[in-house]
C-alpha cells in the first residue's frame, strides 16, 4: 500500500509467509511468520531525494526457509532502519 503525490510518498507492506513443512531429506521445516514494513520519502528537487525505511517493525524472530545461509537455526535479522539521501546527476 503506497501513497505518492510526486513530492513525497509513504507506504506500508505486509509480508505473510506460510509454514514450510514439505521439505527434502536433511532439511528442517520452518514456521509461518508475518513482517510489517514502512517507507516514506521526500523529493526535494534537482534530483535530490530523502527516504526512510523500517523493515520488520514488530521485531519478529523468524527463519527463512529459502535463505542461502547454511545454518537455518539462527533467526533472520530483526528490526532494521534505513535512511537514504540520493542525488541523481
C-alpha positions, -999 to +999 in steps of 0.1 A: +000+000+000+015+033-010+005+070-014+026+092-038+018+128-047+051+133-067+066+154-039+065+129-010+054+093-005+046+069+023+037+033+023+035+001+042+038-035+034+029-068+050+048-100+041+030-132+051+049-165+048+033-199+054+048-227+073+071-248+052+068-284+062+071-302+028+109-304+029+135-326+012+155-351+032+180-334+056+160-302+055+142-288+085+107-273+084+102-236+092+073-219+109+050-193+094+057-156+100+044-121+092+066-090+087+054-054+088+074-028+069+071+010+064+087+035+040+085+072+033+104+098+013+105+134+000+117+146-034+135+179-028+141+187-064+172+189-086+175+151-083+177+150-045+156+125-026+154+117+011+139+084+022+135+063+053+126+027+056+118+004+085+117-034+080+103-059+104+089-031+126+075-056+152+109-072+156+096-107+147+121-136+152+118-158+121+137-183+100+136-180+062+133-214+045+148-201+013+178-184+029+213-192+014+227-192+049+236-228+058+227-227+095+189-221+095+187-224+133+198-188+135+170-163+131+170-137+104+178-101+113+153-083+135+141-047+132+161-027+105+161+010+100+175+028+069+178+065+059+190+074+024+199+106+006+200+101-031+213+125-057+206+117-094+230+136-117 
